[in-house]
Amino acid sequence: MRAIEFYHNASGAPMVRGTDSVLVAFLSTDCQGSEAVIDAVLALTTGDSPYGEFIGNAHQIEVDQSGVKIVSLYNDDSDQTDARHLSTTHFRATVEAWRRFVTTG
């Protein structure tokens, strides 16, 4: 598992950094500090058979029975070599942790 860290910048804004560059980029550019966006993303991972798609500022999320795929919208590479595949459990736990950090700091 790749490590990520939540912190506040000098202005007090919530930030994320770490070795999982695709997940870090998704949280910081697509979810940002928006509870509404975070909740919409989390809604895709609930239920007996999670399935759905979210298109954000810089990434597309695809959720199905095999897990979550994060794809950069700025990658012109048709084979999606920069796509990141995560288990639904890991993805949901990370986004939930980001939501807690954003809302309670």
C-alpha positions as CSV (number, residue, x, y, z in Angstrom):
1,M,0.0,0.0,0.0
2,R,1.3,3.4,-0.9
3,A,1.4,6.0,1.8
4,I,-0.4,9.3,1.8
5,E,-0.5,12.1,4.4
6,F,-3.0,14.8,5.1
7,Y,-1.8,18.2,6.3
8,H,-2.7,21.9,6.3
9,N,-0.6,24.4,4.2
10,A,0.5,27.8,5.6
11,S,-2.9,29.3,4.8
12,G,-4.7,26.5,6.7
13,A,-6.1,24.8,3.6
14,P,-6.3,21.0,3.7
15,M,-3.7,19.3,1.5
16,V,-2.5,15.8,0.7
17,R,0.8,14.4,-0.3
18,G,2.4,11.0,-0.6
19,T,3.8,8.2,-2.8
20,D,0.5,7.3,-4.4
21,S,0.6,10.1,-7.0
22,V,-2.6,9.3,-8.8
23,L,-4.7,9.0,-5.6
24,V,-3.0,12.2,-4.2
25,A,-3.8,14.0,-7.4
26,F,-7.4,12.8,-7.4
27,L,-8.0,14.0,-3.8
28,S,-6.4,17.3,-4.3
29,T,-7.7,18.3,-7.7
30,D,-11.1,16.5,-7.9
31,C,-12.4,16.1,-4.3
32,Q,-10.5,19.2,-2.9
33,G,-12.4,20.4,0.2
34,S,-15.9,19.8,-1.2
35,E,-18.0,17.7,1.0
36,A,-20.6,17.4,-1.8
37,V,-18.0,16.0,-4.2
38,I,-16.5,13.7,-1.6
39,D,-20.0,12.4,-0.7
40,A,-20.9,11.8,-4.4
41,V,-17.7,9.8,-4.8
42,L,-18.4,7.8,-1.7
43,A,-21.9,7.1,-2.9
44,L,-20.4,5.1,-5.8
45,T,-18.8,2.7,-3.4
46,T,-21.9,1.8,-1.3
47,G,-24.5,-0.9,-1.6
48,D,-24.3,-4.5,-2.4
49,S,-22.9,-4.1,-5.8
50,P,-21.0,-0.8,-6.1
51,Y,-21.0,0.5,-9.6
52,G,-20.7,3.9,-11.2
53,E,-18.6,6.6,-12.7
54,F,-17.5,10.1,-11.6
55,I,-15.9,12.6,-13.9
56,G,-14.1,15.4,-12.0
57,N,-11.7,18.2,-12.8
58,A,-8.8,16.0,-13.7
59,H,-9.8,12.4,-13.2
60,Q,-12.4,9.9,-14.0
61,I,-13.4,7.3,-11.5
62,E,-14.9,3.9,-12.5
63,V,-16.3,1.6,-9.9
64,D,-17.3,-1.9,-10.6
65,Q,-17.2,-5.4,-8.9
66,S,-13.4,-5.5,-9.5
67,G,-12.7,-2.3,-7.6
68,V,-12.0,1.3,-8.4
69,K,-10.0,2.7,-11.4
70,I,-8.8,6.2,-11.4
71,V,-7.9,7.6,-14.8
72,S,-6.3,10.9,-15.6
73,L,-8.4,13.0,-18.0
74,Y,-5.2,14.6,-19.2
75,N,-3.4,11.4,-20.3
76,D,-3.5,11.0,-24.0
77,D,-2.1,7.5,-23.7
78,S,-4.8,5.3,-25.0
79,D,-3.7,2.2,-23.0
80,Q,-4.2,4.2,-19.8
81,T,-0.8,3.3,-18.3
82,D,-1.3,6.0,-15.6
83,A,-4.6,4.5,-14.5
84,R,-4.6,3.4,-10.8
85,H,-6.5,0.3,-9.7
86,L,-7.6,0.1,-6.0
87,S,-9.8,-2.2,-4.0
88,T,-13.1,-0.6,-3.3
89,T,-12.4,-1.0,0.5
90,H,-9.0,0.8,0.3
91,F,-10.4,3.6,-1.9
92,R,-13.4,4.1,0.3
93,A,-11.3,4.2,3.5
94,T,-9.0,6.7,2.0
95,V,-11.7,9.0,0.7
96,E,-13.5,8.7,4.1
97,A,-10.3,9.7,5.9
98,W,-9.9,12.7,3.6
99,R,-13.5,13.7,4.3
100,R,-12.9,13.5,8.1
101,F,-9.7,15.6,7.7
102,V,-11.4,18.2,5.5
103,T,-14.4,18.5,7.9
104,T,-12.7,18.3,11.2
105,G,-9.1,19.1,10.4
